[in-house]
Structures are given as C-alpha cells and as structure tokens.
C-alpha cells in the first residue's frame, strides 16, 4: 500500500480530534497521483473527497488496502502496518500548528528512499511540500528475479 499523510513542520497531524488543516490543492494533487489506483479513506475523511468511483470508505481501510492502492491517513497510527507500506507521500504544510497526534513512522529512518520532492501552491497554503518516499526493493521482501 501507499500511505499519504499531511503533516506540519513538526510532524503533527491532528489536534483535539480534528485535522490541523486542509487544502483543496493538496486533495487535487493526491487524486491526480491516484489516477487509476484505488484510494482508501476513513469515514472521517470522506466529506473532503465527495463521492468518487475510485474511493473506498472504511473504518478498517489500513487493513483492507492492497498492493499499489493508496491510503489517506489523517487520524491514526501507521506504524502497525509499516511492513505493508510500499511508498509514502508526505504533504508538509510548511507551518507549525498545535498538535496532539503526530506521525508515528519516519520513512527515512525506516530505510525508504526519497524519490521525489516538489513544492506547489495550495488553495489555503502558500506553499505545500510533497515528498514521495519509496521502499528499497530488498527491504522487507525478496527481489523477484
């Protein structure tokens, strides 16, 4: 699975059971990335995306996503599914917000490689930084010959 998450400059994701922020430009970027892939989200995230054929809404989405499918995570730990993560998309708001829920998985520390980094303007954020990390082929699974 591919994990997508929005964080602030200190790795924060949520505060007082609410997302720190949201941005239509970030969601459009994620949907463009997902073109041809299924996107899994929690019911909490569903109002952000509306009804779309490629989106699956399920409270247990992290255990249902298959290889190559994307999970947008806003409010829960991802470390429990770390071995299933093929890649990770980090959207950094480039700001610091109050937070009591933080990202519990660091792809760089876990041996993932930064494959892409780019900045783009959001609709409510002047600058959003997107980083895509990919798991090395030999980490956690044997290479296919």
Buried (B, 14 or more C-beta within 10 A) or exposed (E): BBBBBBBBEEBBBBBEEEBBBBBEBBBEBBBEBBEEBBBBBBEBBEEBBEEEEBBBBBEEBBEBBEEEBBBBBBEBBBEEBBEBBBBBBBBBBBBEBEBEBEBEBEBEEBEBEEEEEEEBEBEEBEEBBBBBBBBEEEEBEEEEE
